[in-house]
């Protein structure tokens, strides 16, 4: 959105027009600085054991996050 869905190298703009589809995507200019650490963090904190997860409504989820339970 920041770059108006336009390639910053060649200037081509994203298009959804049938037969002329062009997609743009994000490029990390400096690469991902510590890929292994990032993957470890995601695995530990986001892809945790299902036993550490529970289904809550938004109100209860917000309340539990607030008190750290």
N, C-alpha and C positions, 0 to 999 in steps of 0.2 A: 504494500500500500504506500509506504514511504516514497518509493521510487516510481509511483504511478504505474505499477505492473509493467515496467519497461526495462529491458536488458540494459545494464549500464556499460556494456562493452560495444554492442552493435546497434543499440537503439530500437530493436524490434519490440513491439508491444504485445502483451498477452492477448490472445483471441480465442473466443469460443465459437466462432462462426463455423458452421458445418463445412467440412472439407478444407478449412484453413486454420485448424486448431493449432495454437502455439501456447506452450506453457513456459512460465518463468519460475525459477526456484531460488532459494536462498543459498549463497555460497559463503562459507566462513573464511574470510580473507586470511586470517592467521591460523586456520585449521582449528581443530579441537585440541586445546593445549595439553590436557592430560586425559586422554581417552580411557585408559585403564581405570583411573580413579573415578571418572564419571560413571563408567559401567558398573563398577563395584558399588557406588553410592545408589544408583538406580536399583540394582538387584537387592541390596540390603533394605532400602527404605520404601520402594514402590512395588517391587515384585516379591513381597514377603509371603510367608506361609499363610495360607487361607485361614488358619486358626487364629491369626492375629487381626482378622478383619471382621467387621459386623455391619449389617445393614441398618441405617438410621434415617429418619426424616431429617430435613435440613435444620429444623429448629433444634432437635436433640444433638445433631452433629455439631452445630455451632456452639451449643452449650458445653458439650464435652471437650471440644477443642479449646474453649475459653478457660476451663478449669484444669486442663491437661490430664484428663482421664481417658 
